[in-house]
Amino acid sequence: MPPKQRFSPEDVIEAAFQVVRKQGWEGFSARTIANELNSSTRPIYDYFNSMENIEAEVVKKILAHFVDFLSQERTGDKWLDQALGYVLFASQEKHLFRCINDEKHTPFQRQFARQHWVKLGEELASDDRFKALPIESKHKIRAARWIMIHGLSYLISNGWFKTPITEDSILAEEMGYSLAEFLRKVNRGLYEEFKE
């Protein structure tokens, strides 16, 4: 009778997730996952046929973590909270942000983007600013903001801003706004411009 496994497939995925969180895709290997598990590589290959299968599961886990991070309440304004979550994720989870936004993993983003887009949109359904808007306007506003916030997040994750980014940090000396205030102004401007 073969020995009972000490690890589940979920344990392997969690270990792989932690490796990528700490080291990015550069550190992703059967050996580093096994080290994270404090094990041999055997459990990895007992459950998964290839590293590509583990990689796909890790991307799914990162994307789920990303959406949960965006959904956290920070200010009481869900529209602002989602924007802050996006930018703070890029700052606090640099490797994970880069891992789901590199060229190789963009197809995974596209594959899961629709369900995440819907979930985040549902969170805004009770927001008075969005209730009366036509669906096309809602999509334009959200898409325009996503493009802007993704660009800012990319700069942050790649070290463009030298100070740690927090909700209250001054975004740039030239601007003189906290991150929250900057995003509030961006949200307001995009909303006003695209609401019709």
C-alpha positions in Angstrom: 0.0 0.0 0.0 1.5 3.4 -1.0 2.1 5.8 1.9 -0.6 8.3 2.7 0.1 11.8 1.3 0.8 14.5 3.9 -0.2 17.2 1.5 -3.3 17.9 -0.5 -3.5 19.5 -4.0 -4.6 22.7 -2.2 -1.4 22.6 -0.1 0.7 22.4 -3.2 -1.1 25.4 -4.8 -0.8 27.4 -1.6 2.9 26.7 -1.4 3.3 27.7 -5.1 1.3 30.8 -4.4 3.6 31.7 -1.5 6.7 31.1 -3.7 5.4 33.4 -6.4 4.3 36.0 -3.8 7.9 36.2 -2.4 9.9 35.6 -5.5 7.8 36.2 -8.6 7.8 33.7 -11.5 11.6 33.7 -11.4 11.4 31.6 -8.2 8.7 29.3 -9.5 10.0 25.7 -9.7 9.1 22.2 -8.4 12.1 22.5 -6.0 11.1 25.9 -4.5 7.5 24.7 -4.1 8.8 21.5 -2.4 11.0 23.7 -0.1 8.0 25.8 0.8 6.2 22.5 1.7 9.2 21.2 3.5 8.9 18.1 1.3 10.3 16.4 -1.7 8.9 17.2 -5.2 6.9 14.0 -5.2 3.6 15.4 -3.8 3.8 18.0 -6.6 3.9 15.5 -9.3 1.5 13.1 -7.6 -1.3 15.7 -8.0 -0.3 17.7 -11.1 0.9 16.4 -14.4 3.0 19.5 -15.2 4.3 22.7 -13.8 2.0 24.5 -16.3 -1.0 23.1 -14.6 0.2 24.4 -11.2 1.0 27.7 -12.8 -2.6 28.0 -14.1 -3.9 27.2 -10.6 -1.6 29.8 -9.1 -2.8 32.5 -11.5 -6.4 31.7 -10.6 -5.6 32.0 -6.9 -3.7 35.3 -7.5 -6.7 36.7 -9.4 -9.1 35.6 -6.7 -6.9 37.2 -4.1 -6.7 40.4 -6.2 -10.5 40.7 -6.5 -10.9 40.1 -2.7 -8.3 42.8 -2.1 -10.2 45.3 -4.4 -13.4 44.5 -2.5 -12.1 45.4 1.0 -13.8 48.3 2.6 -11.3 51.1 3.2 -13.2 54.4 3.1 -16.9 53.5 3.0 -17.1 54.6 -0.6 -17.1 51.4 -2.6 -16.1 53.2 -5.8 -13.1 54.7 -4.2 -12.3 51.5 -2.2 -12.0 49.5 -5.4 -9.6 52.1 -6.9 -7.5 52.2 -3.7 -7.5 48.4 -3.6 -6.2 48.2 -7.1 -3.3 50.6 -6.5 -2.5 49.3 -3.0 -2.4 45.7 -4.4 0.3 46.8 -6.9 2.2 48.4 -4.0 1.9 45.7 -1.4 1.8 42.6 -3.6 4.3 43.7 -6.3 5.2 40.2 -7.4 1.6 39.0 -7.6 0.6 42.2 -9.5 3.4 41.7 -12.0 2.7 38.0 -12.3 -0.9 38.4 -13.4 0.0 41.4 -15.7 3.0 40.0 -17.6 2.7 39.2 -21.2 2.6 35.4 -20.6 -0.3 35.6 -18.2 -2.5 38.1 -19.9 -4.6 35.3 -21.5 -5.5 34.1 -17.9 -6.5 37.7 -17.1 -8.7 37.8 -20.1 -10.2 34.4 -19.3 -11.2 35.4 -15.8 -11.7 39.1 -16.3 -15.4 38.9 -17.2 -16.4 37.2 -14.0 -14.3 39.6 -11.9 -15.7 42.6 -13.8 -19.2 41.4 -13.1 -18.5 40.8 -9.4 -16.9 44.3 -8.9 -19.8 45.8 -10.9 -22.4 44.2 -8.6 -20.6 45.8 -5.6 -21.4 49.2 -7.2 -25.1 48.4 -7.9 -26.3 50.1 -4.8 -24.1 53.2 -5.3 -26.5 56.2 -6.1 -24.0 57.5 -8.7 -24.5 54.4 -10.8 -28.2 53.5 -10.2 -29.7 55.8 -12.8 -27.0 55.5 -15.4 -27.4 53.6 -18.7 -25.4 50.4 -18.8 -23.2 51.8 -21.6 -22.2 54.8 -19.4 -21.4 52.5 -16.5 -19.1 50.4 -18.7 -17.4 53.5 -20.2 -16.8 55.0 -16.8 -15.4 51.8 -15.3 -13.3 51.0 -18.4 -11.7 54.5 -18.5 -10.9 54.3 -14.8 -9.5 50.8 -15.1 -7.1 52.1 -17.9 -6.0 55.0 -15.8 -5.6 53.1 -12.5 -3.8 50.2 -14.2 -1.2 52.6 -15.5 -0.7 54.2 -12.1 -0.5 50.7 -10.5 2.0 49.6 -13.1 4.3 52.6 -12.3 3.9 51.9 -8.6 4.7 48.1 -8.8 7.8 48.9 -10.9 9.2 51.4 -8.3 8.5 54.6 -10.1 7.6 56.2 -6.8 10.3 55.8 -4.3 8.3 56.0 -1.1 6.0 53.2 0.0 2.5 53.8 -1.3 -0.3 53.8 1.3 -3.8 55.3 1.3 -2.5 58.4 3.0 0.9 58.8 1.3 1.6 61.8 -0.8 1.5 60.4 -4.4 4.1 62.7 -5.8 5.7 65.9 -4.6 4.5 67.7 -7.7 0.9 66.8 -7.0 0.6 67.3 -3.3 -2.3 64.8 -2.9 -2.7 61.7 -0.9 -3.4 58.6 -2.9 -7.0 58.6 -1.7 -7.6 62.2 -2.6 -6.0 61.8 -6.0 -8.2 58.8 -6.8 -11.2 60.6 -5.5 -10.5 63.4 -8.0 -9.9 60.9 -10.8 -13.1 59.1 -10.1 -15.0 62.3 -10.1 -13.5 63.5 -13.3 -14.1 60.3 -15.2 -17.6 60.0 -13.8 -18.5 63.5 -15.0 -16.9 63.1 -18.4 -18.4 59.7 -19.2 -21.8 59.6 -17.5 -23.8 60.7 -20.5 
